[in-house]
Amino acid sequence: MGSSKKQTVGYWYHPAIHMVLGKGPIDAVLKIRGGDVDAWSGEATSNATITIDRPNLWGGEEAEGGIQGDVDLMFGAPDQMPNPAISSLIGPDSSAHRGHAALLFKGGRYGAMNPYPKPLSVMVRRILKGWDGDTCWYPETAAVPVGGRALTFAETFSTGLAEYAEVQGSKSAFSVSANQIRMLPTTASRSIIARSIPAAQFGALSFRVRVESIGAGNSGIVQVYSADGTYIHGFNAGWPGSGLRPLVGYNSGGGPTASLGSTELPTGKWFRYRAVYDPRLQVLTCTLTDEETDAVWGEVALEGPALPIASLRFWTDGPGRDVTIADVMVEGYLGDAINPAHLLYYSLTAANMQGEPVELINEASFRAAADQLYGEAFGLCTEWDPDKETVEQFRQRICNVIAANCTRSTVDGQWYVDLVRGNYVLEDLPILTDDDILDFEAEPTVMDDAVNQVAVKWFDPSTKQARTTAPLHALGAVEASGVNAETIDYSAIPTESLALRVAERDLRSKSTPLWRYTLTTNRRPYNWRLGTYFRLQAPKRGIADSVCLVGDIGKGTLRSGAISLVATQDVFAMPAATYVIGEPPVPPPDRTPVPVTEQAAFEAPYVELARTLPAAELAALAEEAGYLLTVGGRPAAGTNYRLATRPAGGEYELQDLFDWCPWATLAAPIGRMDVSATLVEGQLLDRVSVGSAVLLGTEIGRVDALDAGALTLSLGRGCGDTVEATHPAGTRLWFFDNWSGTDLVEYVTAEEANAKLLTRTGTAELPLADASELAVTFDQRAFRPYPPAALELNGLPEPAYLTGLVTATWRHRDRLSQADQLIDQTVGSIGPEAGTTYTARWYLDDVLEATQSGISDTTTNFTPSGDGSVRVEVEATRDGISSWQAQVRTFAYTVTPAEPWELQSGGVLQQQDNTTIYLMG
């Protein structure tokens, strides 16, 4: 056996990457991305070494490689020691990088083929750590649950139960199909299976459930657990302790359980279950709904803290209920964002920012703002780059997002935060009257210029995507004046629901007809700040009583104590909801490669070698040489597949990449003479061209016409080195021309080779151990002569009954002359190939009666010795070897003619195909 030599076409790159992430310490490292693809995700909360094993992240060796190697995470703690790997690279005097979070990629594989590496980016959380003195101000409200959820796992059971471990009992208590698992009543006392899922904070669990039959025990239980094996949440389709009603629980070791509904679930009906956790309220709401009527069967709320999940379990007690669970989806809570009040506090007091003493911060004002923002679920995800904005610009950017003013009081010198929310008691507001006003100017809003459509740009940190909300409209203003749109950049907002609420707030302020007042007053407003609410009572100017908001204020001069201020009418409350519902981001496609289930391997026929090999190589092909061909149907997830092959007993070697092969199955049986077929389950049929080869079992056909929409096929039969045959319904057809794989290894006669098809997605390749094995034993197929074509007996292609002398006729076929042409059985004689003779074998009731060899013509005859079932086989022979297939016919035979079965009417009894039924006895 030989194989082709390997050539170097590119290189893997092995850089060491030291990357400073920002000021430390930080709370956690959550995600590492290479380019636009997640390379690692989790939650590392202290210095650690993590391993990234994604060699196909950017397409593997055929594209731009991936990432493989260890990464040291350094959080920047005050006592952090120098990293040994960095010291080995640059010497013993390397810095410990205290106060700076960083990572070190320690020189593994980072990209291939392309010398320009894809950028590395890291998602971190810094809320409670990194404060001066390592003490977070008001930590109770620092981390704001933003409430967003993202799909982290959807169970399709594409690999069956291969990913599940037996916690107790046996997997045999469960059966799976596409998207479904059935928990069968079992004689075992209990069976539990579990698999790991991406780690996340628990956000939601949903699935469909149907009780098939009722028993006394627990069954149909779905649970999620933490990484350390702690129970988090579960659903039981029928708990004996509650009269077989469904039972749910949340952290039941120390948390609540409750029943859903007033009775047990009926059999044979689908129900939808969904449990959603609200981290702000710390409540898990569990709802069970009748899928047919959409009526709520039961709903309960369970209290408990936010908890992490990392595994999914199914279990059943036997004898128990027979339950089917389908469409299981787990959502992770997107995590916490920082309270904007804490951002403002930090910007004022941090030594690396403004550095104000904490005594100059009005604690009550900032705490009230923090409480308000926490209650609004108003959390932000942002960064500060001192090279791009000053501290004042950063603080103003945050104030713009949250609609607030952060100013220093001229009375006590302290900093205050004033949220513009309209949260005031009217009677407590200061009043400005005609007696206080020295100069007055009123300016109404010009509605023709007013903004009446607002969209907000925000940034999704979980996907690293800049997104924009759907536009919100002030419909009356749009109808009156046309659309005047504005898109506002609030990139610190991390969720669409919050972005829509802010858009509604800004639309209200920009589109509402308001009066803007420019005032000069006496010293009454001396202690007012930006964002102060007051009542304007100026009857002389046509204003009875109006709540206004200070937008700008000048405190006067030494020579003139008059105060100037600009005020607007108040419409600035923060809405709790909007009329536009955000469209959730499309979950990223599942890029986990799954095994190929539809696949085949076979020895290449001569017609395929004649089509693909150069003439000189074809002519020089050794007599015992054979080549492997593989075909595979596209699984649920897979761009293409890599072929892995080995001689039997040897080690697998990875070969090239190949495309999926179009395929279909027969909807109904086809006979030997049929030239049309109806198909089902077609895949990639748009790739099939007329005149190309199709494999039916072991028979090669020729596509004469294919309607991919109607799933009908016309074909030529028995092409190449094969003969026409009958095929049952369900036979798979492979349209393998141009869509087969090969390792280009030359095998020899009687050698066995194994092959595996390794599914590839854009970022991963199926492990070798997970792929099923194909086997081919080579049989000198390409060198063998072609079998005779169009065998007929007494002039009939498929006689049911014959008597007397039986004459067989056929047509020549020539392997060399036909070359790459797909010649079917209806074409006249071609050849024969030099040295070809034919052999006919005659069997009576499976006992060989005669062998006629050395026939050079296209006919022979024989008279069987008795009545019975006769089989004749005709094959071609050349150079001592026979054709790969033989022509075979079987028929009923009598030495003397049988009498037709006559009916009383005078006719004869016939079969459905109008052939006469004979009396053989």
Secondary structure, DSSP 8 states (H G I E B T S, - for coil): -B---------B---EEEEEEEES--SEEEEEEETTEEEEEEEE-SSEEEEEEETTTTSBTTTTB-EEEEEEEE---TT----HHHHHHH-TT----TTEEEEEEES-EE-BS-SS---EEEEEE-SSSS-GGG--SSGGGTEEE---EEEEEEE--TTTTTT-EEEES-GGGEEEETTEEEE---SSS-EEEEEEEEEEEEEEEEEEEEEEE--SB---EEEEE-TTS-EEEEEEEEEGGGTTEEEEEESTTTS-EEE-SSS---BT-EEEEEEEEETTTTEEEEEEEETTT--EEEEEEEE----EEEEEEEEE-SSB-EEEEEEEEEEEE--EEE-HHHHHHHHHH-TTTT---GGGB-HHHHHHHHHHHHHTT--B-----TTT--HHHHHHHHHHHHTEEEEE-TTT--EEEEE-S----GGGS-EEEGGGEEEEEEEE--TTTS--EEEEEEEETTTTEEEE---EE-HHHHHHH---EEEEE-TT---HHHHHHHHHHHHHHHHS--EEEEEEE-SGGGG--TT-EEEEEEGGGTEEEEEEEEEEEE---SS---EEEEEEE------S--SS-----------------SEEEEE--HHHHHHHS-HHHHHT--TTEE-EEEEE---SS-SEEEEEEEETTS--EEEEEE----EEEESS-B-TT--EEEEEEEESGGG--TT-EEEETTEEEEEEEEETTTTEEEEEEEETT-----B-TT-EEE--TT--B----BEETT-EEEEEEEEE-SS-B--GGGS--EEEE---GGGS----EEEEETTBSS-SEEES-EEEEEE---HHHHTT----TTS------TT-EEEEEEEETTEEEEEEEEE-SSEEEE--SSSEEEEEEEEEEETTEE-SS-EEEEEEEESS--EE-B-TTS-B-B-TTS-B-EE--
